[in-house]
Amino acid sequence: MKPLTLLATALTFALILPTGTSAQDTDPLAEYAWIKRPLVIFADSPNDPRFQRQMKLLEDDPKSLEERDVVILTDTDPAARSPLRLKLRPRGFMLVLIAKDGKIAFRKPLPRTVREISRAIDKMPMRLDEMKEKRGIRD
């Protein structure tokens, strides 16, 4: 996926999960496990200045996020009570980075730059292994 396509998809993404008894109902992030690092951005409205600033910051360097297998998910409708919102329980604006193993890497109440997000990812053990593998270094 091209970086601009990734960002365009993120900007227009509306999290709507099917009802029923699928794995997504119990864990809305299950489809990303061990494949992607979800970056979830919550706000009470798409007009929230923090949300708009965060989206602008992500537009500045989408390639860095793509290199780190980041998928951007947004939820700006608290009334919809999405499974993702119910699982992560945000209050107003919140940025949540989920590791590939499904654990929450960080929660932030204010926008972050791509550099700050990338540095947090690059400290993760799995990412360190990915970088070693990419360079051809074996343990």
C-alpha positions in Angstrom: 0.0 0.0 0.0 1.4 3.4 -0.9 2.0 5.8 2.0 -0.6 8.3 0.8 -3.1 5.5 0.3 -2.4 4.4 3.8 -3.1 7.8 5.2 -6.1 8.4 3.0 -7.6 5.2 4.2 -6.9 6.2 7.8 -8.5 9.6 7.4 -11.7 8.1 6.0 -11.8 4.9 8.2 -14.9 4.5 10.2 -14.7 1.6 12.6 -17.7 -0.6 12.0 -17.6 -4.1 13.1 -20.2 -6.7 12.4 -22.5 -8.0 15.1 -22.5 -11.7 16.0 -20.1 -14.0 17.7 -17.0 -13.5 15.6 -13.5 -13.0 17.2 -13.7 -9.3 16.4 -16.7 -9.0 18.8 -14.5 -10.2 21.7 -11.4 -8.4 20.5 -11.7 -5.7 17.8 -8.0 -5.8 17.3 -7.7 -9.5 16.7 -7.2 -9.2 12.9 -4.0 -7.2 13.5 -2.4 -9.5 16.0 1.2 -10.4 15.1 0.8 -8.5 11.7 0.3 -4.8 12.4 0.7 -2.3 15.2 -2.6 -0.4 15.5 -2.4 3.3 16.3 -5.8 4.1 17.6 -6.9 7.8 17.7 -10.0 8.6 19.7 -11.8 11.9 19.9 -15.4 13.0 20.7 -15.7 14.7 17.3 -13.7 14.9 14.1 -13.6 18.7 14.7 -11.6 18.3 17.9 -8.5 20.4 17.4 -6.3 17.7 19.0 -7.7 15.1 16.6 -7.1 17.4 13.6 -3.6 18.2 14.8 -2.8 14.5 15.3 -4.0 13.6 11.8 -1.8 16.5 10.4 1.2 15.2 12.2 0.7 11.7 10.8 0.5 13.1 7.3 4.0 14.6 7.7 5.7 11.2 7.5 3.5 8.3 6.6 6.5 6.3 5.3 8.0 5.9 8.7 4.7 4.5 10.0 4.4 2.1 7.1 8.0 0.8 7.7 6.9 -0.1 11.2 3.7 -1.9 10.2 1.5 0.7 11.7 -2.2 0.8 10.8 -4.2 3.9 11.8 -7.6 3.5 13.2 -9.8 6.4 14.2 -13.0 6.7 16.2 -14.7 10.1 16.6 -18.2 9.0 17.5 -18.6 8.2 21.2 -22.3 7.7 20.8 -21.7 4.6 18.6 -20.0 2.8 21.5 -17.8 0.8 19.1 -16.2 -2.4 20.4 -12.8 -0.6 20.1 -14.1 2.2 22.3 -15.6 -0.2 24.8 -12.3 -2.1 25.0 -9.9 0.9 25.4 -12.3 3.3 27.2 -11.0 6.7 26.0 -12.0 10.0 27.6 -12.0 12.7 25.0 -8.9 12.7 22.8 -6.7 9.7 23.3 -3.9 8.1 21.2 -3.2 4.4 21.8 -0.4 2.4 20.4 -0.9 -1.3 20.4 2.0 -3.7 19.9 1.9 -6.6 17.5 1.3 -9.0 20.5 -1.9 -7.0 21.4 -0.5 -5.3 24.5 -1.0 -1.5 24.9 2.4 0.1 24.3 1.3 3.6 25.4 -1.7 5.8 25.9 -1.3 9.6 25.4 -3.9 12.4 26.0 -2.2 14.7 23.6 -1.0 14.5 19.9 2.4 13.0 19.2 4.7 13.4 16.2 5.6 10.5 14.0 9.1 10.7 15.3 7.9 10.2 18.9 5.7 7.3 17.9 8.5 5.7 15.8 11.0 6.0 18.7 8.5 4.2 21.0 8.1 1.5 18.4 11.8 1.1 17.8 12.4 0.4 21.5 10.0 -2.6 21.4 11.7 -6.0 21.5 9.8 -7.3 18.5 10.8 -4.3 16.5 14.4 -4.7 17.5 14.3 -8.2 16.2 12.7 -7.0 13.0 15.5 -4.5 12.5 18.2 -7.1 13.1 16.5 -9.5 10.7 16.3 -6.8 8.0 20.0 -6.1 8.4 20.7 -9.8 8.2 21.9 -10.2 11.8 21.2 -13.5 13.4 21.4 -14.3 17.1 
